């Protein structure tokens, strides 16, 4: 432990502030890859407990003050904040900046809002400091053994942190690290935010699959065996794998499947909602991600739902005549819905990058998500292949592999949703994914009527099918209006 005036000075390759689960495990990961790490926490007793516990005997140096912590770092000093997003990040930046020199680097590894990372990148650049806002995904295990890391911010900082970040990151089969420079400003945290939005959708679709299997008469352990089997095929992924484990776990107290004694009210920390808001801002249809956010909000209304169940009635799900065929239909519906959700996520990345002026490598992003992160899945290899073959691919649904996969699953997808609707089983993510697919494949949508309505009541104008795009017209629908039209704009 060092204190003011007692720092050995200049030994640590990087320093980490924040000794919660992610911070501790990232430090241990860094040390295991040959780096010397300085550690600090606002509650200094946590530093002592860490250095005398899990970090004992390792190249990990504890500090009991920020001044002592900074003195431990080699130039250019690299400081990684693993603290709660928001005000805490700005507070630590405020305390650090007087202690740092030009060219030193501050890294925010929390789940910060992308706009905050853009602001911090620019504000710190004015002071001669470099900022990186980096997404880190993988949870406790990933942080310790190899997470997916998505850095963005000031590109001048990348070479100074590349050996550390790529050294601790997960790796794909060929050894490529699941970490690369994403882009300027808030691009790193934006990609992480979209990752989390897709994660929300993925988890909700798996939950809907589970509910359908239970409605069809499978016990939790039986459903667990189904998910384990699915994990051996095209649905191979971390979330499917852990779902199989969860469903086969027995509660020590009751002897029941543990999942059956867990309250059906899901929490959320905001990144899914941020993704939905970003999609609205970009005019990017990400309905499945948004429905997953709403599904968690619905789950939180537990008391209201219990009361409503006593007064609102609906159909009872009928056991399928061929249970095996039904289970296979659910699998296909899950895979097709998953493709649609990822298509929405990458479409959001594409449209938002255009607005921000970023150049994103979508194939490389898929590869960064292939290992270490929560949504890691075998089919991300297919996404990388699709973008490698066509970097300007407008939508994953039109890439040959995904086009054929959805076409092959489409019948079962529709049959599964029809069975759910007939049986009164809510499947908002499945339903919105299919609606997205049907909307995207439709050459004509009823928006012509909406434009006519808007022009009728507000003179908002419309375009014509027999004229060039960008030419706007107004009709005096009632004969009482004039020729003045409203300004055309997109909100």
C-alpha positions as CSV (number, residue, x, y, z in Angstrom):
1,X,0.0,0.0,0.0
2,X,1.3,3.4,-0.9
3,X,0.3,6.8,0.4
4,X,1.2,10.4,-0.4
5,X,5.0,10.7,-0.8
6,X,5.5,7.0,-0.4
7,X,4.8,5.8,-3.9
8,X,7.6,3.6,-5.4
9,X,6.8,5.5,-8.7
10,X,6.5,4.4,-12.2
11,X,6.1,0.6,-11.9
12,X,2.5,0.1,-13.0
13,X,1.6,-0.3,-16.7
14,X,-2.0,0.7,-15.9
15,X,-4.1,1.7,-13.0
16,X,-7.7,0.7,-12.2
17,X,-10.1,2.7,-10.0
18,X,-13.1,0.8,-8.7
19,X,-12.9,-2.5,-6.9
20,X,-16.3,-4.0,-7.5
21,X,-16.7,-7.3,-9.3
22,X,-15.6,-6.1,-12.8
23,X,-12.8,-3.9,-11.5
24,X,-11.2,-6.6,-9.4
25,X,-11.4,-9.3,-12.0
26,X,-10.1,-7.0,-14.8
27,X,-7.1,-6.3,-12.6
28,X,-6.4,-10.0,-12.0
29,X,-6.8,-10.6,-15.7
30,X,-4.3,-7.9,-16.6
31,X,-1.8,-9.2,-14.0
32,X,-2.1,-12.7,-15.3
33,X,-1.1,-11.5,-18.8
34,X,2.1,-10.0,-17.4
35,X,1.1,-6.4,-16.6
36,X,1.7,-4.6,-13.4
37,X,-1.5,-2.9,-12.2
38,X,-2.1,-0.2,-9.6
39,X,-5.4,-0.3,-7.8
40,X,-7.5,2.3,-6.0
41,X,-10.9,2.5,-4.5
42,X,-12.8,5.4,-2.8
43,X,-13.3,3.2,0.2
44,X,-9.7,2.4,0.9
45,X,-10.5,-0.6,3.1
46,X,-11.5,-2.4,-0.2
47,X,-8.0,-1.8,-1.5
48,X,-6.5,-3.4,1.6
49,X,-8.8,-6.3,1.5
50,X,-8.0,-6.9,-2.2
51,X,-4.2,-6.6,-1.9
52,X,-4.2,-8.8,1.1
53,X,-6.6,-11.3,-0.4
54,X,-7.0,-12.2,-4.1
55,X,-4.2,-9.9,-5.2
56,X,-1.7,-11.0,-2.6
57,X,1.7,-12.0,-4.0
58,X,0.8,-10.6,-7.5
59,X,2.1,-7.6,-9.4
60,X,-0.8,-5.5,-8.1
61,X,0.0,-2.3,-6.2
62,X,-2.6,-0.8,-3.9
63,X,-2.8,2.9,-3.2
64,X,-4.6,4.8,-0.4
65,X,-4.9,8.1,-2.2
66,X,-5.3,9.3,-5.8
67,X,-2.0,11.1,-5.6
68,X,-0.3,7.9,-4.6
69,X,-2.1,6.0,-7.2
70,X,-1.1,8.3,-10.0
71,X,2.5,8.3,-8.8
72,X,2.6,4.5,-9.3
73,X,1.9,4.8,-13.1
74,X,4.4,4.7,-15.9
75,X,4.0,7.5,-18.5
76,X,1.9,7.9,-20.4
77,X,-0.3,7.2,-17.4
78,X,-3.2,4.9,-18.2
79,X,-6.1,5.2,-15.7
80,X,-9.1,2.9,-16.1
81,X,-12.3,3.9,-14.3
82,X,-14.6,1.0,-13.3
83,X,-17.1,3.0,-11.4
84,X,-20.8,3.6,-11.7
85,X,-21.8,5.4,-14.9
86,X,-22.8,9.1,-14.7
87,X,-21.8,11.6,-12.1
88,X,-19.2,9.3,-10.5
89,X,-17.2,9.1,-13.7
90,X,-17.2,12.9,-14.1
91,X,-16.3,13.3,-10.4
92,X,-13.2,11.1,-10.7
93,X,-12.2,12.7,-13.9
94,X,-12.4,16.1,-12.1
95,X,-10.1,14.7,-9.3
96,X,-7.7,13.1,-11.7
97,X,-7.1,15.8,-14.3
98,X,-5.0,18.1,-12.0
99,X,-2.7,15.1,-11.2
100,X,-2.1,14.0,-14.9
101,X,0.1,15.4,-17.6
102,X,-0.4,16.0,-21.3
103,X,-0.8,12.8,-23.2
104,X,-2.0,10.8,-20.2
105,X,-5.1,8.6,-20.8
106,X,-8.3,8.2,-18.9
107,X,-10.4,5.2,-19.8
108,X,-14.0,4.7,-18.8
109,X,-14.8,1.0,-18.7
110,X,-18.4,1.3,-17.4
111,X,-21.7,1.2,-19.2
112,X,-21.7,5.0,-19.9
113,X,-24.1,6.7,-22.2
114,X,-22.4,7.3,-25.6
115,X,-23.2,11.0,-25.5
116,X,-21.3,11.3,-22.2
117,X,-18.2,9.6,-23.8
118,X,-18.4,12.0,-26.8
119,X,-18.5,15.0,-24.4
120,X,-15.6,13.6,-22.3
121,X,-13.4,12.9,-25.3
122,X,-13.7,16.5,-26.5
123,X,-13.4,18.1,-23.0
124,X,-10.3,16.2,-22.1
125,X,-8.7,16.8,-25.5
126,X,-9.0,20.5,-24.8
127,X,-6.8,19.9,-21.6
128,X,-4.3,17.8,-23.5
129,X,-5.6,14.5,-22.1
130,X,-6.7,11.5,-24.1
131,X,-10.0,9.7,-23.3
132,X,-11.3,6.3,-24.2
133,X,-14.8,5.2,-23.6
134,X,-14.8,1.4,-23.8
135,X,-17.5,-1.1,-23.6
136,X,-16.5,-4.2,-21.6
137,X,-18.8,-7.3,-21.8
138,X,-18.6,-10.7,-20.3
139,X,-19.6,-10.3,-16.7
140,X,-17.5,-11.6,-13.8
141,X,-16.1,-14.6,-15.6
142,X,-15.3,-12.7,-18.8
143,X,-13.6,-9.9,-16.9
144,X,-11.3,-12.5,-15.3
145,X,-10.6,-14.8,-18.2
146,X,-11.2,-12.7,-21.3
147,X,-14.0,-10.2,-22.0
148,X,-15.1,-8.6,-25.3
149,X,-13.7,-5.0,-25.3
150,X,-15.0,-2.2,-27.5
151,X,-12.9,0.9,-27.2
152,X,-13.7,4.3,-28.8
153,X,-12.8,7.9,-28.1
154,X,-9.6,9.7,-28.9
155,X,-7.8,7.6,-31.5
156,X,-4.4,8.9,-30.4
157,X,-4.8,6.8,-27.2
158,X,-5.3,3.5,-29.0
159,X,-1.7,2.4,-29.5
160,X,-0.9,3.1,-25.9
161,X,-3.6,0.7,-24.6
162,X,-3.8,-1.8,-27.5
163,X,-1.3,-4.3,-26.0
164,X,-3.1,-4.3,-22.7
165,X,-6.7,-4.5,-24.1
166,X,-5.9,-7.0,-26.7
167,X,-3.8,-9.0,-24.3
168,X,-6.6,-9.5,-21.8
169,X,-9.5,-9.9,-24.3
170,X,-11.2,-13.1,-25.3
171,X,-10.0,-14.7,-28.5
172,X,-11.7,-16.4,-31.4
173,X,-10.6,-19.8,-32.7
174,X,-7.9,-18.4,-34.9
175,X,-6.4,-16.3,-32.0
176,X,-7.8,-13.0,-33.1
177,X,-8.6,-10.9,-30.0
178,X,-12.2,-9.8,-29.4
179,X,-11.1,-6.2,-29.2
180,X,-10.3,-3.6,-31.7
181,X,-10.6,0.2,-32.1
182,X,-14.3,1.0,-32.9
183,X,-14.2,4.7,-33.7
184,X,-14.1,8.2,-32.4
185,X,-16.0,10.0,-29.6
186,X,-18.7,7.7,-28.1
187,X,-18.5,5.0,-30.8
188,X,-17.1,2.3,-28.4
189,X,-19.9,2.9,-25.8
190,X,-22.5,3.1,-28.6
191,X,-21.5,-0.3,-29.9
192,X,-21.6,-1.7,-26.4
193,X,-25.0,-0.1,-25.9
194,X,-26.4,-1.8,-29.0
195,X,-24.8,-5.1,-27.9
196,X,-26.8,-4.8,-24.7
197,X,-30.0,-4.0,-26.6
198,X,-29.5,-7.1,-28.6
199,X,-28.8,-9.0,-25.4
200,X,-32.2,-7.8,-24.0
201,X,-33.9,-9.1,-27.2
202,X,-32.0,-12.4,-27.1
203,X,-32.9,-13.0,-23.5
204,X,-36.6,-12.2,-24.0
205,X,-36.8,-14.5,-27.0
206,X,-35.2,-17.3,-25.1
207,X,-37.7,-16.7,-22.2
208,X,-40.6,-16.8,-24.7
209,X,-39.3,-20.1,-26.0
210,X,-39.1,-21.4,-22.5
211,X,-42.6,-20.3,-21.8
212,X,-43.9,-22.0,-24.9
213,X,-42.1,-25.3,-24.0
214,X,-43.6,-25.1,-20.5
215,X,-47.1,-24.4,-21.9
216,X,-46.7,-27.5,-24.1
217,X,-46.2,-29.6,-21.0
218,X,-42.4,-29.8,-20.5
219,X,-41.0,-29.6,-17.0
220,X,-38.1,-27.3,-16.3
221,X,-35.5,-30.1,-16.5
222,X,-37.0,-31.4,-19.7
223,X,-36.9,-27.9,-21.2
224,X,-33.3,-27.7,-20.0
225,X,-32.4,-30.8,-22.0
226,X,-34.1,-29.2,-25.0
227,X,-31.9,-26.1,-24.7
228,X,-28.8,-28.3,-24.2
229,X,-29.6,-30.0,-27.5
230,X,-30.3,-26.7,-29.2
231,X,-26.9,-25.5,-28.1
232,X,-25.3,-28.2,-30.2
233,X,-26.6,-26.7,-33.4
234,X,-27.1,-23.3,-35.1
235,X,-28.4,-21.8,-31.8
236,X,-25.0,-22.5,-30.1
237,X,-24.5,-19.5,-27.8
238,X,-23.6,-18.6,-24.3
239,X,-27.2,-17.6,-23.4
240,X,-28.6,-20.9,-24.7
241,X,-25.8,-22.7,-22.8
242,X,-26.6,-21.1,-19.4
243,X,-30.3,-21.4,-20.0
244,X,-29.9,-25.2,-20.2
245,X,-27.9,-25.1,-16.9
246,X,-30.4,-22.9,-15.2
247,X,-33.4,-25.0,-16.1
248,X,-31.7,-28.2,-14.7
249,X,-30.8,-26.6,-11.4
250,X,-32.7,-27.8,-8.3
251,X,-33.5,-25.5,-5.4
252,X,-31.8,-26.7,-2.2
253,X,-34.6,-25.5,0.0
254,X,-37.7,-26.8,-1.8
255,X,-36.4,-29.5,-4.1
256,X,-38.2,-27.9,-6.9
257,X,-36.5,-26.6,-10.1
258,X,-34.9,-23.4,-8.9
259,X,-36.3,-21.4,-11.9
260,X,-39.8,-22.2,-10.5
261,X,-39.2,-20.4,-7.2
262,X,-37.6,-17.3,-8.8
263,X,-40.1,-14.4,-8.9
264,X,-41.1,-13.4,-12.5
265,X,-40.1,-9.7,-12.2
266,X,-37.0,-8.8,-14.3
267,X,-34.7,-5.9,-13.5
268,X,-32.9,-3.6,-15.9
269,X,-30.1,-1.0,-15.7
270,X,-31.0,1.2,-18.6
271,X,-28.8,0.2,-21.6
272,X,-31.7,-1.5,-23.3
273,X,-33.8,1.6,-23.0
274,X,-31.0,3.7,-24.3
275,X,-30.8,1.5,-27.4
276,X,-34.5,1.9,-28.0
277,X,-34.2,5.7,-27.6
278,X,-31.2,5.8,-29.9
279,X,-33.2,3.8,-32.5
280,X,-36.1,6.3,-32.3
281,X,-33.6,9.2,-32.7
282,X,-32.0,7.5,-35.7
283,X,-35.4,6.5,-37.3
284,X,-34.2,2.9,-37.1
285,X,-36.9,0.2,-36.6
286,X,-35.7,-1.8,-33.6
287,X,-39.0,-3.1,-32.4
288,X,-37.8,-6.4,-31.0
289,X,-35.2,-4.7,-28.8
290,X,-37.9,-2.2,-27.6
291,X,-40.4,-5.0,-27.0
292,X,-37.8,-6.8,-24.8
293,X,-37.5,-3.6,-22.7
294,X,-41.3,-3.3,-22.4
295,X,-41.5,-7.0,-21.5
296,X,-39.3,-6.3,-18.5
297,X,-41.4,-3.4,-17.6
298,X,-44.5,-5.6,-17.8
299,X,-42.9,-8.2,-15.6
300,X,-42.2,-5.6,-13.0
301,X,-46.0,-5.0,-12.7
302,X,-46.3,-8.3,-10.7
303,X,-49.0,-7.2,-8.3
304,X,-51.1,-5.7,-11.0
305,X,-50.8,-8.7,-13.2
306,X,-51.8,-11.0,-10.3
307,X,-54.9,-8.9,-9.7
308,X,-55.7,-8.7,-13.4
309,X,-55.5,-12.4,-13.8
310,X,-58.5,-12.8,-11.5
311,X,-60.7,-10.6,-13.7
312,X,-59.4,-10.9,-17.2
313,X,-59.8,-14.2,-19.0
314,X,-58.4,-15.7,-22.2
315,X,-57.8,-19.0,-23.9
316,X,-56.0,-21.9,-22.4
317,X,-53.0,-23.3,-24.3
318,X,-53.8,-26.7,-25.8
319,X,-51.1,-29.3,-25.6
320,X,-49.8,-30.0,-29.1
321,X,-50.7,-33.3,-30.7
322,X,-47.0,-33.8,-31.7
323,X,-44.9,-32.3,-29.0
324,X,-41.6,-33.1,-30.7
325,X,-42.8,-31.2,-33.8
326,X,-43.9,-28.3,-31.7
327,X,-40.5,-28.1,-29.9
328,X,-38.8,-28.1,-33.3
329,X,-41.1,-25.3,-34.4
330,X,-40.2,-23.2,-31.4
331,X,-36.5,-23.8,-32.1
332,X,-36.9,-22.5,-35.7
333,X,-39.0,-19.5,-34.5
334,X,-36.3,-18.7,-32.0
335,X,-33.6,-18.8,-34.6
336,X,-35.5,-16.7,-37.2
337,X,-36.4,-14.1,-34.5
338,X,-32.8,-14.0,-33.4
339,X,-31.7,-13.2,-36.9
340,X,-34.3,-10.4,-37.1
341,X,-33.2,-8.9,-33.8
342,X,-29.5,-8.9,-34.8
343,X,-30.5,-7.4,-38.1
344,X,-32.2,-4.5,-36.2
345,X,-29.1,-4.0,-34.0
346,X,-26.8,-3.8,-37.0
347,X,-29.2,-1.6,-38.9
348,X,-29.2,0.8,-35.9
349,X,-25.4,0.8,-35.9
350,X,-25.3,1.6,-39.6
351,X,-27.9,4.4,-39.5
352,X,-26.4,6.0,-36.4
353,X,-22.8,5.8,-37.8
354,X,-24.1,7.7,-40.8
355,X,-25.5,10.4,-38.6
356,X,-22.4,10.6,-36.5
357,X,-19.9,10.4,-39.3
358,X,-18.3,7.3,-38.0
359,X,-16.8,4.5,-40.1
360,X,-17.6,1.3,-38.4
361,X,-16.3,-2.2,-39.4
362,X,-19.4,-4.3,-38.9
363,X,-17.7,-7.6,-39.6
364,X,-15.1,-6.8,-37.0
365,X,-17.7,-5.8,-34.5
366,X,-19.4,-9.2,-35.0
367,X,-16.0,-10.8,-34.4
368,X,-15.5,-8.8,-31.2
369,X,-18.8,-10.2,-30.0
370,X,-17.8,-13.7,-30.9
371,X,-16.0,-14.4,-27.7
372,X,-16.1,-13.1,-24.1
373,X,-19.4,-11.2,-24.3
374,X,-22.8,-12.2,-23.2
375,X,-24.3,-12.5,-26.7
376,X,-21.4,-14.6,-28.0
377,X,-22.8,-17.1,-30.4
378,X,-21.6,-19.3,-33.2
379,X,-23.7,-17.5,-35.8
380,X,-21.8,-14.3,-35.3
381,X,-19.2,-16.0,-37.6
382,X,-21.9,-15.9,-40.2
383,X,-22.5,-12.2,-39.6
384,X,-18.8,-11.5,-40.1
385,X,-18.8,-13.5,-43.3
386,X,-21.8,-11.5,-44.5
387,X,-20.1,-8.1,-43.9
388,X,-16.8,-9.3,-45.2
389,X,-18.5,-10.3,-48.5
390,X,-20.5,-7.0,-48.6
391,X,-19.2,-4.2,-46.3
392,X,-22.1,-2.0,-47.4
393,X,-24.8,-4.6,-46.7
394,X,-28.0,-2.7,-45.9
395,X,-29.5,-5.4,-43.8
396,X,-28.6,-8.9,-42.6
397,X,-31.9,-10.3,-43.8
398,X,-30.8,-9.9,-47.4
399,X,-27.4,-11.6,-47.0
400,X,-27.7,-15.1,-48.6
401,X,-27.1,-17.2,-45.5
402,X,-29.6,-15.3,-43.4
403,X,-32.1,-14.9,-46.2
404,X,-32.1,-18.7,-46.7
405,X,-32.2,-19.4,-43.0
406,X,-35.3,-17.2,-42.4
407,X,-37.0,-18.6,-45.5
408,X,-36.4,-22.1,-44.2
409,X,-37.8,-21.3,-40.8
410,X,-40.6,-19.0,-41.9
411,X,-43.4,-21.6,-41.9
412,X,-42.6,-22.9,-38.4
413,X,-42.1,-19.3,-37.2
414,X,-45.6,-18.3,-38.3
415,X,-47.2,-21.6,-37.0
416,X,-45.5,-21.1,-33.6
417,X,-46.7,-17.6,-33.2
418,X,-50.2,-18.6,-34.3
419,X,-50.3,-21.3,-31.6
420,X,-49.1,-18.8,-29.0
421,X,-51.8,-16.3,-30.0
422,X,-54.5,-19.0,-30.0
423,X,-53.4,-20.2,-26.6
424,X,-53.0,-16.8,-25.0
425,X,-49.3,-17.0,-24.5
426,X,-47.7,-13.6,-24.8
427,X,-44.7,-13.6,-27.2
428,X,-44.0,-9.9,-27.8
429,X,-40.4,-10.4,-29.0
430,X,-41.3,-13.2,-31.4
431,X,-44.2,-11.2,-32.7
432,X,-42.3,-8.0,-33.3
433,X,-39.5,-9.9,-35.0
434,X,-41.9,-11.4,-37.5
435,X,-43.6,-8.0,-38.0
436,X,-40.1,-6.5,-38.7
437,X,-39.4,-9.2,-41.2
438,X,-42.8,-8.8,-42.9
439,X,-42.4,-5.0,-42.9
440,X,-38.9,-5.1,-44.4
441,X,-39.9,-7.5,-47.2
442,X,-42.9,-5.5,-48.1
443,X,-42.5,-3.3,-51.3
444,X,-45.7,-1.5,-50.3
445,X,-46.8,-0.5,-46.8
446,X,-50.0,1.5,-45.8
447,X,-47.9,4.6,-45.0
448,X,-49.4,6.2,-48.1
449,X,-52.7,6.5,-46.2
450,X,-50.8,7.9,-43.2
451,X,-49.3,10.6,-45.4
452,X,-52.7,11.4,-46.9
453,X,-54.1,11.8,-43.4
454,X,-51.2,14.0,-42.4
455,X,-51.7,16.2,-45.4
456,X,-55.5,16.3,-44.9
457,X,-55.3,17.6,-41.3
458,X,-52.0,19.4,-41.3
459,X,-51.0,20.1,-44.9
460,X,-47.8,18.1,-44.3
461,X,-47.5,17.2,-48.0
462,X,-46.7,13.9,-49.6
463,X,-44.6,12.4,-52.4
464,X,-46.1,10.7,-55.4
465,X,-45.4,7.3,-56.9
466,X,-45.3,8.7,-60.4
467,X,-42.8,11.5,-59.5
468,X,-39.2,11.6,-58.4
469,X,-38.4,11.2,-54.7
470,X,-37.9,14.5,-52.9
471,X,-40.7,16.3,-54.7
472,X,-43.6,17.2,-52.4
473,X,-47.3,17.9,-53.1
474,X,-50.3,19.1,-51.2
475,X,-54.0,18.6,-51.9
476,X,-56.8,20.8,-50.8
477,X,-58.9,17.8,-49.6
478,X,-62.0,19.7,-48.4
479,X,-62.1,22.5,-50.8
480,X,-62.0,24.9,-47.9
481,X,-58.2,24.9,-47.4
482,X,-55.7,27.0,-49.2
483,X,-52.6,26.2,-51.1
484,X,-50.2,26.8,-48.3
485,X,-48.3,23.6,-47.1
486,X,-46.5,22.9,-43.9
487,X,-42.7,22.6,-43.9
488,X,-41.5,19.1,-44.6
489,X,-39.1,17.7,-42.1
490,X,-38.1,14.5,-40.3
491,X,-38.1,14.5,-36.5
